[in-house]
Amino acid sequence: ARELFEHLEKAEYKHIEDFQNVLETALSRPGSHEYATTETDLLYLRAFASRRIFASPEDAVSKAENLGNVIEAIDMALDFELKSVGFYREMSDMIENTEDSESVAELEKQEKEHAAHLYRMREKFSGS
């Protein structure tokens, strides 16, 4: 379990870097600020992003320190991955440029793979 969590931690830092690169590329394209998003769409994405599991890195550490067992740790990580999948899906649906949309969809795919690994581990540890 520790090995998987360490791998996921590294992958999440890479996702942040990849997502920042996608944003920079998308925003540098002519007309990039004219995506067909409404104020409601933008507020929705902000609301979606704000409902993350951890309010801050300190909050994450506090929650991790209070976990009772490996199943609780897996469930917390699984919730985070599933929320990330939803966020990337919403983003890719709103991006008109195919290349940018595909880049975000790739991040979504990677998060789905993480969720699958976590769920497989959960089944292993819970005996299901």
Backbone hydrogen bonds in HBPLUS format (Angstrom, degrees):
<---DONOR---> <-ACCEPTOR-->    atom                        ^
c    i                          cat <-CA-CA->   ^        H-A-AA   ^      H-
h    n   atom  resd res      DA  || num        DHA   H-A  angle D-A-AA Bond
n    s   type  num  typ     dist DA aas  dist angle  dist       angle   num
A0005-PHE N   A0001-ALA O   2.95 MM   4  6.24 164.9  1.97 157.2 161.2     1
A0006-GLU N   A0002-ARG O   2.91 MM   4  6.14 154.6  1.97 151.2 158.2     2
A0007-HIS N   A0003-GLU O   2.98 MM   4  6.22 155.2  2.05 145.8 152.7     3
A0008-LEU N   A0004-LEU O   2.83 MM   4  6.11 160.0  1.87 153.3 159.1     4
A0009-GLU N   A0005-PHE O   2.89 MM   4  6.06 151.7  1.97 144.2 151.6     5
A0010-LYS N   A0006-GLU O   3.19 MM   4  6.46 163.5  2.22 147.7 150.5     6
A0011-ALA N   A0007-HIS O   2.96 MM   4  6.22 157.7  2.01 149.1 156.0     7
A0012-GLU N   A0008-LEU O   2.85 MM   4  6.06 151.0  1.93 149.6 156.6     8
A0013-TYR N   A0009-GLU O   3.19 MM   4  6.54 156.4  2.25 149.7 154.9     9
A0014-LYS N   A0010-LYS O   3.09 MM   4  6.37 152.9  2.16 145.0 152.8    10
A0015-HIS N   A0011-ALA O   2.83 MM   4  6.13 148.2  1.93 145.9 155.2    11
A0016-ILE N   A0012-GLU O   3.01 MM   4  6.29 154.1  2.08 147.8 153.7    12
A0017-GLU N   A0013-TYR O   3.15 MM   4  6.45 161.6  2.18 145.6 149.9    13
A0018-ASP N   A0014-LYS O   2.80 MM   4  6.06 163.9  1.82 153.8 158.7    14
A0019-PHE N   A0015-HIS O   2.76 MM   4  5.86 162.3  1.79 151.9 156.7    15
A0020-GLN N   A0016-ILE O   2.95 MM   4  6.13 157.5  2.00 147.6 153.8    16
A0021-ASN N   A0017-GLU O   2.99 MM   4  6.27 153.2  2.07 147.0 154.4    17
A0022-VAL N   A0018-ASP O   2.93 MM   4  6.25 154.3  2.00 148.5 155.5    18
A0023-LEU N   A0019-PHE O   2.93 MM   4  6.19 162.9  1.96 151.6 155.9    19
A0024-GLU N   A0020-GLN O   2.91 MM   4  6.13 162.9  1.94 149.8 154.5    20
A0025-THR N   A0021-ASN O   2.93 MM   4  6.09 165.5  1.96 151.4 155.3    21
A0026-ALA N   A0022-VAL O   2.80 MM   4  5.95 166.1  1.82 153.3 157.9    22
A0027-LEU N   A0023-LEU O   2.83 MM   4  5.93 164.1  1.86 153.4 157.6    23
A0028-SER N   A0024-GLU O   3.09 MM   4  6.15 128.0  2.38 137.2 149.4    24
A0028-SER N   A0025-THR O   3.23 MM   3  5.26 138.7  2.41  96.3 107.8    25
A0029-ARG N   A0026-ALA O   3.29 MM   3  5.57 157.7  2.35 105.3 111.9    26
A0032-SER N   A0029-ARG O   3.06 MM   3  5.30 151.2  2.14 136.1 132.5    27
A0034-GLU N   A0031-GLY O   2.95 MM   3  5.35 155.9  2.01 119.3 121.9    28
A0037-THR N   A0035-TYR O   2.68 MM   2  5.58 138.8  1.85 108.9  95.2    29
A0042-LEU N   A0038-THR O   3.05 MM   4  6.40 163.9  2.07 155.0 158.1    30
A0043-LEU N   A0039-GLU O   2.88 MM   4  6.08 162.9  1.91 151.9 156.8    31
A0044-TYR N   A0040-THR O   2.81 MM   4  5.92 152.6  1.88 146.7 155.1    32
A0045-LEU N   A0041-ASP O   2.98 MM   4  6.28 160.4  2.02 151.8 155.7    33
A0046-ARG N   A0042-LEU O   3.00 MM   4  6.26 157.8  2.05 146.8 153.2    34
A0047-ALA N   A0043-LEU O   2.84 MM   4  6.05 157.3  1.89 148.4 154.9    35
A0048-PHE N   A0044-TYR O   2.77 MM   4  6.01 160.1  1.81 152.9 159.0    36
A0049-ALA N   A0045-LEU O   2.88 MM   4  6.04 168.4  1.89 152.2 154.6    37
A0050-SER N   A0046-ARG O   2.92 MM   4  6.03 147.1  2.03 141.8 151.2    38
A0051-ARG N   A0048-PHE O   3.28 MM   3  5.52 149.8  2.37 103.4 111.9    39
A0059-ASP N   A0056-SER O   3.09 MM   3  5.06 119.6  2.47  95.4 110.1    40
A0060-ALA N   A0056-SER O   3.09 MM   4  6.48 150.5  2.18 148.4 156.3    41
A0061-VAL N   A0057-PRO O   3.03 MM   4  6.37 159.9  2.07 151.0 155.4    42
A0062-SER N   A0058-GLU O   2.93 MM   4  6.17 162.5  1.97 148.8 153.9    43
A0063-LYS N   A0059-ASP O   2.91 MM   4  6.13 162.8  1.94 149.8 154.2    44
A0064-ALA N   A0060-ALA O   2.89 MM   4  6.07 158.8  1.94 149.8 156.2    45
A0065-GLU N   A0061-VAL O   2.90 MM   4  6.11 154.1  1.97 151.2 157.9    46
A0066-ASN N   A0062-SER O   3.24 MM   4  6.44 130.5  2.50 138.6 150.5    47
A0066-ASN N   A0063-LYS O   3.16 MM   3  5.21 137.8  2.35  96.7 108.5    48
A0067-LEU N   A0064-ALA O   3.34 MM   3  5.42 169.4  2.35 107.4 109.0    49
A0073-ALA N   A0069-ASN O   3.21 MM   4  6.59 154.5  2.28 146.9 154.3    50
A0074-ILE N   A0070-VAL O   2.86 MM   4  6.12 159.2  1.90 151.5 156.9    51
A0075-ASP N   A0071-ILE O   2.84 MM   4  6.05 162.5  1.87 152.3 157.3    52
A0076-MET N   A0072-GLU O   2.97 MM   4  6.15 156.6  2.02 145.9 151.7    53
A0077-ALA N   A0073-ALA O   3.02 MM   4  6.25 165.3  2.05 150.0 153.9    54
A0078-LEU N   A0074-ILE O   2.75 MM   4  5.90 156.4  1.81 152.7 160.4    55
A0079-ASP N   A0075-ASP O   2.93 MM   4  6.11 158.2  1.98 148.0 152.8    56
A0080-PHE N   A0076-MET O   3.17 MM   4  6.44 157.7  2.23 145.5 151.1    57
A0081-GLU N   A0077-ALA O   2.97 MM   4  6.28 160.5  2.01 151.8 156.7    58
A0082-LEU N   A0078-LEU O   2.92 MM   4  6.13 164.0  1.95 154.4 158.6    59
A0083-LYS N   A0079-ASP O   3.00 MM   4  6.18 156.6  2.06 148.0 154.2    60
A0084-SER N   A0080-PHE O   2.99 MM   4  6.21 150.0  2.08 144.3 153.0    61
A0085-VAL N   A0081-GLU O   2.92 MM   4  6.23 153.1  1.99 150.4 157.3    62
A0086-GLY N   A0082-LEU O   3.15 MM   4  6.42 164.1  2.18 146.9 149.9    63
A0087-PHE N   A0083-LYS O   2.98 MM   4  6.21 156.1  2.03 146.9 153.6    64
A0088-TYR N   A0084-SER O   2.92 MM   4  6.15 172.1  1.93 158.5 159.6    65
A0089-ARG N   A0085-VAL O   2.94 MM   4  6.10 155.0  2.00 150.4 158.0    66
A0090-GLU N   A0086-GLY O   3.01 MM   4  6.20 163.3  2.04 149.0 152.9    67
A0091-MET N   A0087-PHE O   2.96 MM   4  6.24 160.1  2.00 151.0 156.9    68
A0092-SER N   A0088-TYR O   2.88 MM   4  6.06 169.6  1.89 153.4 155.7    69
A0093-ASP N   A0089-ARG O   3.02 MM   4  6.19 149.6  2.11 147.1 155.2    70
A0094-MET N   A0091-MET O   3.02 MM   3  5.30 136.1  2.22 104.2 116.2    71
A0095-ILE N   A0091-MET O   3.20 MM   4  6.43 129.0  2.48 147.7 161.4    72
A0101-SER N   A0097-ASN O   2.88 MM   4  6.05 163.5  1.91 157.9 163.5    73
A0102-GLU N   A0098-THR O   2.83 MM   4  5.97 156.8  1.88 150.4 156.5    74
A0103-SER N   A0099-GLU O   3.02 MM   4  6.25 146.0  2.14 140.9 150.0    75
A0104-VAL N   A0100-ASP O   3.10 MM   4  6.42 158.4  2.14 151.5 155.9    76
A0105-ALA N   A0101-SER O   2.87 MM   4  6.08 153.5  1.94 145.5 154.1    77
A0106-GLU N   A0102-GLU O   2.91 MM   4  6.10 139.7  2.07 139.6 149.4    78
A0107-LEU N   A0103-SER O   3.29 MM   4  6.68 149.2  2.39 139.3 146.3    79
A0108-GLU N   A0104-VAL O   3.02 MM   4  6.39 153.5  2.09 147.1 154.9    80
A0109-LYS N   A0105-ALA O   2.91 MM   4  6.20 154.3  1.98 144.8 151.5    81
A0110-GLN N   A0106-GLU O   3.01 MM   4  6.33 156.5  2.07 148.6 154.1    82
A0111-GLU N   A0107-LEU O   3.00 MM   4  6.30 154.0  2.07 148.8 155.8    83
A0112-LYS N   A0108-GLU O   2.97 MM   4  6.29 150.0  2.06 149.2 157.8    84
A0113-GLU N   A0109-LYS O   3.02 MM   4  6.36 150.4  2.10 146.4 154.4    85
A0114-HIS N   A0110-GLN O   3.00 MM   4  6.34 152.1  2.08 145.2 152.7    86
A0115-ALA N   A0111-GLU O   2.92 MM   4  6.21 159.3  1.96 148.5 154.0    87
A0116-ALA N   A0112-LYS O   2.90 MM   4  6.17 154.5  1.97 147.0 154.0    88
A0117-HIS N   A0113-GLU O   2.98 MM   4  6.27 159.4  2.02 150.2 155.0    89
A0118-LEU N   A0114-HIS O   2.93 MM   4  6.18 162.9  1.96 154.2 159.0    90
A0119-TYR N   A0115-ALA O   2.86 MM   4  6.06 158.8  1.90 149.8 155.9    91
A0120-ARG N   A0116-ALA O   2.91 MM   4  6.10 157.3  1.96 148.5 154.8    92
A0121-MET N   A0117-HIS O   2.95 MM   4  6.19 156.4  2.01 146.7 153.3    93
A0122-ARG N   A0118-LEU O   2.79 MM   4  6.06 151.2  1.87 146.9 155.8    94
A0123-GLU N   A0119-TYR O   2.94 MM   4  6.23 158.8  1.99 150.2 154.5    95
A0124-LYS N   A0120-ARG O   3.06 MM   4  6.32 153.1  2.13 143.5 151.0    96
A0125-PHE N   A0121-MET O   2.93 MM   4  6.22 162.6  1.96 157.5 160.2    97
A0126-SER N   A0122-ARG O   2.84 MM   4  5.92 149.7  1.93 149.3 158.1    98
A0127-GLY N   A0123-GLU O   2.99 MM   4  5.78 121.6  2.35 136.2 147.1    99
A0128-SER N   A0123-GLU O   3.06 MM   5  4.83 123.7  2.39 135.2 143.4   100
